[in-house]
Amino acid sequence: MNRRLGFFLCAGLVLLLGLLASYVLSQATPYQEVVKHGPAPEARANPYLAAEHFLRNQGRKVQRADSLQSLAQLPAAGQVLLILGSREQMTPKQSERLLAWTRRGGHLLVVAETLWDEDKNSSGDLLLDPLGIQQYMSDELDEDSESKSEANADTDENDKAAETAPSDQPAAAASPKKDTKQEPTPAVDLTQLYLENEDAPAYIDFDTDYHLFDSKDLAHAWANSADTTHMLQLSQGDGLLTVVTDSWIWQNAHIGDYDHAWLLWYLTQDREVTLLYRADRDDLFSLLLRHFPEALLALSLLLAAGLWAAGMRQGPLQPVPERQRRQLQEHLRSSADFLLRHAGQRHLLQALQRDIQRRARLRHPGFDRLGVAEQWQVLGRMTRLTPSAISQAMRPITDRRLSASEFTRQVAHLQTLRNVL
């Protein structure tokens, strides 16, 4: 009976759990959730990875270069070299080699990195300074334009007067205007690149804080925003040099904006592409500091400890003095020197006089009630010293500072008198 009851209880419990599970499953609603893990490690390590994939999808042959030394065997014809990294460590010889490679038929694209310094008449860019390519801040252009507008105010007024004046010559025929299609104004100040046989320009979001200036008037093509220039193209021999103000438009996060990808396609069309992310190579110390800072710190500490241990000492070491070496006389002399420095001569002399008076009271009761002359007479009888010696020893001490000889003489008189008592 107990076994049958347990069986029914277990069956009922299983049935109840099954009904509960079916109810929960009927109420559950499936859904999908997308978890974003961010860019892949390869994309984080290479900011121009999207640009590489885009060029390969367009049929370009793309390769990377680690340094300028690896470009020695790079053919010039049919090649475009994009230097997207820093060129601060480039040498004059490397700059000359790049320009020579461009003149042989290559297409070189570089970024203007430094601003033009009017005082030094240079920007420090070994590649662009000889070509007259100068980079300015757009704020400086605004200040120059304001000064020029004030200087030309009188000239504009004279031109208006000349237009209204009567003339005997017939008016020139007006030149026909080119029928252009009005494009909508972009929401931001974008750089517009116009091409021949194209109705609409390409819009590029260059940084409008910078402006390129062709001081030698060598550029044959350029791209401008409202007030500034951001791309220049110069012919160099059989090749082409393209200068831009910034290359972040082709990074992974921005290449899909506006016409950035199209501009990269346009500049690299019909050529093989070589991307150079860094024009300089780190030296051994920089690499060790980046990857092994703890090892460098340990090596520096070990070197400092070795130099300290091997260093020459200035003279021999003095032995540590023993604690029992001092005598009582040295302690007394040091105590007297301390009292002389801090209490003065008067304190020491008065201490000796009080000691003499104390000894005299012990040998002659009532010594304190006697007068000064009588005290000196009593001291004369007890010590058998002359009255002049006693008066010189027991005379009142003044605040006048005694010389070393006078102080020594006075102390000797007092010591003699005290020793006799």
C-alpha positions as CSV (number, residue, x, y, z in Angstrom):
1,M,0.0,0.0,0.0
2,N,2.8,2.4,0.8
3,R,4.6,1.6,-2.4
4,R,1.5,2.2,-4.5
5,L,0.9,5.5,-2.8
6,G,4.5,6.7,-3.5
7,F,4.1,5.7,-7.1
8,F,0.9,7.8,-7.5
9,L,2.6,10.7,-5.7
10,C,5.6,10.6,-8.1
11,A,3.4,10.3,-11.2
12,G,1.3,13.3,-10.0
13,L,4.4,15.4,-9.4
14,V,5.8,14.6,-12.8
15,L,2.5,15.5,-14.4
16,L,2.4,18.7,-12.5
17,L,5.9,19.6,-13.6
18,G,5.1,18.8,-17.2
19,L,2.0,21.0,-17.2
20,L,4.0,23.8,-15.6
21,A,6.8,23.5,-18.2
22,S,4.3,23.5,-21.1
23,Y,2.7,26.7,-19.8
24,V,6.0,28.5,-19.4
25,L,7.1,27.5,-22.9
26,S,3.7,28.8,-24.3
27,Q,4.3,32.1,-22.7
28,A,7.9,32.5,-23.7
29,T,8.6,34.7,-26.8
30,P,11.8,34.1,-28.9
31,Y,13.8,37.2,-29.9
32,Q,17.1,37.9,-31.5
33,E,19.8,40.2,-30.1
34,V,22.9,41.5,-31.9
35,V,26.0,41.8,-29.8
36,K,28.6,44.2,-31.2
37,H,32.1,43.3,-30.3
38,G,33.6,46.3,-32.1
39,P,36.1,46.2,-35.0
40,A,38.3,43.2,-35.5
41,P,41.9,43.3,-34.2
42,E,43.1,43.7,-37.7
43,A,41.0,46.8,-38.3
44,R,42.1,48.3,-35.0
45,A,45.7,47.8,-36.0
46,N,45.3,49.2,-39.5
47,P,43.3,52.4,-39.8
48,Y,43.3,52.1,-43.6
49,L,42.1,48.5,-43.8
50,A,38.8,49.5,-45.4
51,A,40.6,51.6,-48.0
52,E,42.7,48.5,-48.9
53,H,39.7,46.3,-49.3
54,F,37.9,49.0,-51.3
55,L,40.8,49.3,-53.8
56,R,41.1,45.5,-54.1
57,N,37.4,45.3,-54.9
58,Q,37.9,47.9,-57.6
59,G,40.5,45.7,-59.3
60,R,43.6,47.5,-58.0
61,K,46.7,45.6,-57.0
62,V,47.5,46.9,-53.4
63,Q,50.6,46.3,-51.4
64,R,52.0,47.7,-48.2
65,A,55.5,49.1,-47.6
66,D,57.2,49.1,-44.2
67,S,59.7,51.9,-44.9
68,L,61.2,54.0,-47.6
69,Q,64.1,51.7,-48.0
70,S,61.8,49.0,-49.4
71,L,60.8,51.4,-52.2
72,A,64.2,51.3,-53.9
73,Q,63.0,48.5,-56.3
74,L,59.5,49.9,-56.8
75,P,58.9,50.7,-60.5
76,A,57.7,54.3,-61.2
77,A,55.6,53.7,-64.3
78,G,52.0,52.6,-63.5
79,Q,52.5,53.0,-59.8
80,V,50.9,55.3,-57.2
81,L,52.5,55.7,-53.8
82,L,50.4,57.0,-50.9
83,I,52.4,58.2,-48.0
84,L,49.8,58.4,-45.2
85,G,52.1,58.5,-42.2
86,S,54.5,61.0,-40.7
87,R,57.5,62.2,-42.7
88,E,59.3,64.1,-39.9
89,Q,62.3,61.7,-39.8
90,M,62.9,61.8,-43.6
91,T,66.3,62.8,-44.7
92,P,67.1,65.2,-47.6
93,K,68.4,62.3,-49.6
94,Q,65.2,60.3,-49.2
95,S,63.2,63.4,-50.3
96,E,65.3,63.7,-53.4
97,R,64.8,60.0,-54.2
98,L,61.0,60.4,-53.9
99,L,60.9,63.4,-56.2
100,A,63.2,61.5,-58.7
101,W,60.9,58.5,-58.5
102,T,57.9,60.8,-59.3
103,R,59.7,62.4,-62.2
104,R,60.2,59.0,-63.8
105,G,56.5,58.5,-64.1
106,G,55.2,57.7,-60.6
107,H,52.2,59.2,-58.9
108,L,53.1,60.4,-55.3
109,L,50.4,61.4,-52.8
110,V,51.6,63.0,-49.6
111,V,50.0,64.9,-46.7
112,A,51.1,68.4,-45.8
113,E,52.1,68.0,-42.1
114,T,53.7,71.3,-41.0
115,L,52.7,75.0,-41.1
116,W,54.6,77.6,-43.0
117,D,56.7,79.9,-40.7
118,E,57.0,83.4,-42.1
119,D,59.9,84.3,-39.8
120,K,62.0,81.3,-40.8
121,N,60.7,81.3,-44.4
122,S,60.3,77.6,-44.1
123,S,58.0,74.9,-42.8
124,G,60.7,72.2,-42.3
125,D,59.1,69.9,-44.9
126,L,62.0,68.7,-47.1
127,L,59.6,67.5,-49.7
128,L,57.2,70.4,-50.2
129,D,59.3,73.4,-49.4
130,P,61.4,73.2,-52.6
131,L,58.2,73.0,-54.6
132,G,56.7,76.1,-53.0
133,I,53.7,74.3,-51.4
134,Q,52.9,76.1,-48.1
135,Q,50.3,75.3,-45.5
136,Y,48.5,77.9,-43.4
137,M,45.8,78.1,-40.8
138,S,42.5,79.4,-42.2
139,D,42.3,82.0,-39.4
140,E,45.4,83.6,-40.7
141,L,43.8,83.9,-44.1
142,D,40.8,85.7,-42.6
143,E,43.0,88.3,-41.0
144,D,44.9,88.9,-44.3
145,S,41.6,89.2,-46.2
146,E,40.3,91.8,-43.7
147,S,43.4,94.0,-44.1
148,K,43.3,93.7,-47.9
149,S,39.6,94.7,-47.9
150,E,40.2,97.8,-45.9
151,A,43.2,98.7,-48.2
152,N,41.0,98.2,-51.4
153,A,38.0,100.2,-50.1
154,D,39.2,103.4,-51.9
155,T,39.9,101.5,-55.1
156,D,36.3,100.2,-55.2
157,E,34.9,103.7,-54.9
158,N,37.0,105.0,-57.7
159,D,35.9,102.1,-59.9
160,K,32.3,102.9,-59.3
161,A,32.8,106.5,-60.3
162,A,34.5,105.4,-63.5
163,E,31.6,103.2,-64.4
164,T,29.1,106.0,-64.1
165,A,31.2,108.5,-66.1
166,P,30.2,109.0,-69.7
167,S,32.4,107.5,-72.4
168,D,32.8,108.1,-76.1
169,Q,33.7,104.4,-76.8
170,P,31.0,101.8,-77.4
171,A,30.4,99.3,-74.7
172,A,32.0,95.9,-75.1
173,A,29.8,93.0,-75.8
174,A,29.1,90.8,-72.8
175,S,30.7,87.4,-72.9
176,P,28.3,84.5,-72.8
177,K,28.0,82.7,-69.4
178,K,28.4,79.0,-69.1
179,D,25.1,77.3,-68.4
180,T,25.8,75.4,-65.2
181,K,23.4,73.5,-63.0
182,Q,22.9,74.9,-59.6
183,E,23.9,72.3,-57.0
184,P,22.3,72.2,-53.5
185,T,24.4,73.8,-50.8
186,P,25.8,71.1,-48.5
187,A,25.0,71.1,-44.8
188,V,28.7,71.6,-43.9
189,D,31.6,73.4,-45.5
190,L,32.7,70.7,-47.9
191,T,35.5,70.7,-50.4
192,Q,34.2,70.6,-54.0
193,L,36.2,68.9,-56.7
194,Y,35.0,69.7,-60.3
195,L,35.9,67.5,-63.2
196,E,35.6,68.1,-66.9
197,N,32.4,66.8,-68.5
198,E,30.8,66.3,-65.1
199,D,27.7,68.2,-64.1
200,A,28.0,67.9,-60.3
201,P,31.2,68.2,-58.2
202,A,32.5,65.6,-55.7
203,Y,32.1,66.6,-52.1
204,I,35.0,65.8,-49.7
205,D,35.0,66.6,-46.0
206,F,38.5,68.0,-45.6
207,D,39.4,69.8,-42.4
208,T,38.7,73.5,-43.2
209,D,41.1,74.7,-40.5
210,Y,44.0,74.3,-43.0
211,H,44.8,75.8,-46.4
212,L,47.3,74.9,-49.1
213,F,49.0,77.7,-51.0
214,D,50.9,77.3,-54.3
215,S,53.5,80.0,-54.0
216,K,55.3,79.1,-57.3
217,D,52.0,78.6,-59.2
218,L,53.0,75.1,-60.3
219,A,49.7,73.4,-59.6
220,H,47.4,72.5,-62.6
221,A,44.5,71.1,-60.5
222,W,43.1,71.8,-57.1
223,A,40.1,71.3,-54.8
224,N,38.6,74.1,-52.7
225,S,36.1,74.6,-50.0
226,A,34.4,77.9,-49.4
227,D,37.6,79.8,-48.5
228,T,40.4,77.3,-48.4
229,T,42.3,74.9,-50.7
230,H,42.8,71.3,-49.6
231,M,44.3,69.5,-52.5
232,L,46.9,70.4,-55.2
233,Q,48.2,68.5,-58.1
234,L,51.6,69.3,-59.7
235,S,53.3,67.7,-62.7
236,Q,56.8,66.5,-62.0
237,G,58.6,65.3,-65.1
238,D,56.6,62.3,-66.4
239,G,54.9,61.9,-63.1
240,L,52.3,63.5,-60.8
241,L,52.5,64.9,-57.2
242,T,49.2,65.2,-55.2
243,V,49.3,67.1,-51.9
244,V,46.3,67.0,-49.5
245,T,45.8,68.6,-46.1
246,D,44.8,65.5,-44.3
247,S,44.3,61.8,-44.9
248,W,41.9,60.9,-42.2
249,I,39.1,60.9,-44.9
250,W,40.3,57.5,-46.0
251,Q,40.4,55.9,-42.5
252,N,38.0,53.1,-41.6
253,A,35.5,55.3,-39.9
254,H,35.3,58.0,-42.6
255,I,35.9,56.4,-46.0
256,G,32.2,55.8,-46.4
257,D,31.3,59.4,-45.9
258,Y,30.5,61.7,-48.8
259,D,32.7,61.0,-51.9
260,H,35.8,60.0,-49.9
261,A,36.0,56.5,-51.5
262,W,35.4,57.9,-55.0
263,L,38.3,60.3,-54.5
264,L,40.6,57.5,-53.6
265,W,39.4,55.6,-56.6
266,Y,39.9,58.6,-58.8
267,L,43.5,59.3,-57.6
268,T,44.6,55.6,-58.0
269,Q,42.8,54.7,-61.3
270,D,44.7,52.6,-63.8
271,R,47.7,52.2,-61.4
272,E,49.0,49.7,-58.9
273,V,48.8,51.1,-55.3
274,T,51.5,51.0,-52.7
275,L,50.5,52.2,-49.2
276,L,53.1,53.5,-46.8
277,Y,51.7,54.1,-43.4
278,R,55.0,55.2,-41.8
279,A,57.9,56.9,-43.6
280,D,60.3,56.5,-40.7
281,R,61.3,53.4,-38.8
282,D,61.6,53.2,-35.0
283,D,65.1,52.7,-33.7
284,L,66.1,49.8,-31.4
285,F,65.7,51.9,-28.2
286,S,62.1,53.0,-29.2
287,L,61.1,49.4,-29.9
288,L,62.5,48.2,-26.6
289,L,60.8,51.1,-24.7
290,R,57.5,50.2,-26.3
291,H,57.5,46.4,-25.8
292,F,59.9,45.9,-22.9
293,P,59.8,48.9,-20.5
294,E,60.2,46.7,-17.4
295,A,63.4,45.1,-18.8
296,L,64.8,48.6,-19.6
297,L,64.0,49.8,-16.0
298,A,65.7,46.7,-14.5
299,L,68.8,47.2,-16.7
300,S,69.0,50.9,-15.8
301,L,68.8,50.1,-12.0
302,L,71.4,47.4,-12.4
303,L,73.7,49.7,-14.3
304,A,73.3,52.5,-11.7
305,A,74.0,50.0,-8.9
306,G,77.2,48.8,-10.7
307,L,78.4,52.4,-11.2
308,W,77.8,53.2,-7.5
309,A,79.6,50.1,-6.3
310,A,82.6,50.7,-8.6
311,G,82.8,54.5,-8.0
312,M,85.9,56.0,-6.4
313,R,85.5,57.4,-2.9
314,Q,86.8,60.8,-1.8
315,G,89.4,59.9,0.8
316,P,89.5,57.0,3.3
317,L,86.6,56.0,5.4
318,Q,86.6,57.3,9.0
319,P,86.3,54.6,11.6
320,V,83.2,54.7,13.8
321,P,84.1,56.1,17.2
322,E,83.7,53.9,20.3
323,R,81.1,54.9,22.9
324,Q,83.5,54.4,25.8
325,R,86.4,56.4,24.4
326,R,85.4,59.8,25.9
327,Q,86.9,60.9,29.3
328,L,85.3,62.9,32.0
329,Q,87.5,65.9,31.1
330,E,86.2,65.9,27.6
331,H,82.6,65.9,28.8
332,L,83.3,68.8,31.2
333,R,85.1,70.8,28.6
334,S,82.2,70.3,26.1
335,S,79.7,71.2,28.8
336,A,81.6,74.4,29.5
337,D,81.9,75.3,25.8
338,F,78.1,74.8,25.5
339,L,77.4,77.1,28.5
340,L,79.8,79.7,27.2
341,R,78.1,79.7,23.8
342,H,74.5,79.9,25.1
343,A,74.8,81.6,28.6
344,G,77.9,83.8,28.1
345,Q,80.9,84.7,30.2
346,R,79.0,86.3,33.0
347,H,77.1,83.1,33.8
348,L,80.3,81.1,34.2
349,L,82.1,83.7,36.3
350,Q,79.0,84.1,38.6
351,A,78.8,80.4,39.0
352,L,82.4,80.3,40.3
353,Q,81.8,83.2,42.7
354,R,78.7,81.5,44.1
355,D,80.7,78.3,44.6
356,I,83.3,80.2,46.6
357,Q,80.7,81.9,48.7
358,R,79.1,78.5,49.4
359,R,82.4,77.0,50.6
360,A,83.1,80.1,52.7
361,R,79.7,79.7,54.5
362,L,80.6,76.2,55.4
363,R,83.9,77.3,57.1
364,H,82.7,80.6,58.6
365,P,79.1,80.6,60.0
366,G,77.4,84.0,59.4
367,F,79.4,84.8,56.3
368,D,76.3,85.9,54.5
369,R,75.5,88.6,57.1
370,L,78.8,90.3,56.7
371,G,79.5,93.2,54.4
372,V,81.5,92.9,51.2
373,A,84.7,94.3,52.7
374,E,84.4,92.1,55.8
375,Q,83.7,89.1,53.6
376,W,86.9,89.8,51.7
377,Q,88.8,90.1,54.9
378,V,87.5,86.7,56.1
379,L,88.4,85.2,52.7
380,G,91.9,86.7,53.1
381,R,92.4,85.1,56.6
382,M,91.1,81.7,55.4
383,T,93.1,81.6,52.2
384,R,96.1,83.8,53.2
385,L,95.8,85.6,49.8
386,T,96.4,89.3,49.3
387,P,93.4,91.6,49.4
388,S,94.1,92.7,45.8
389,A,93.9,89.1,44.6
390,I,90.6,88.6,46.5
391,S,89.0,91.8,45.2
392,Q,90.0,91.1,41.7
393,A,88.4,87.6,41.9
394,M,85.2,88.6,43.8
395,R,84.4,91.9,42.2
396,P,81.0,92.2,40.6
397,I,80.7,90.9,37.0
398,T,79.6,93.4,34.4
399,D,77.9,92.8,31.1
400,R,81.0,93.9,29.2
401,R,82.4,91.1,27.1
402,L,85.9,90.2,28.1
403,S,88.7,89.3,25.8
404,A,90.0,85.8,25.8
405,S,93.0,86.7,27.9
406,E,91.0,88.7,30.4
407,F,88.4,85.9,30.8
408,T,91.1,83.3,31.2
409,R,92.9,85.5,33.9
410,Q,89.6,86.0,35.8
411,V,88.8,82.3,35.8
412,A,92.3,81.5,37.0
413,H,91.9,83.9,40.0
414,L,88.6,82.3,40.9
415,Q,89.9,78.8,40.5
416,T,92.8,79.6,42.8
417,L,90.6,81.1,45.5
418,R,88.2,78.1,45.3
419,N,90.9,75.5,45.4
420,V,92.4,77.1,48.6
421,L,89.0,76.9,50.3
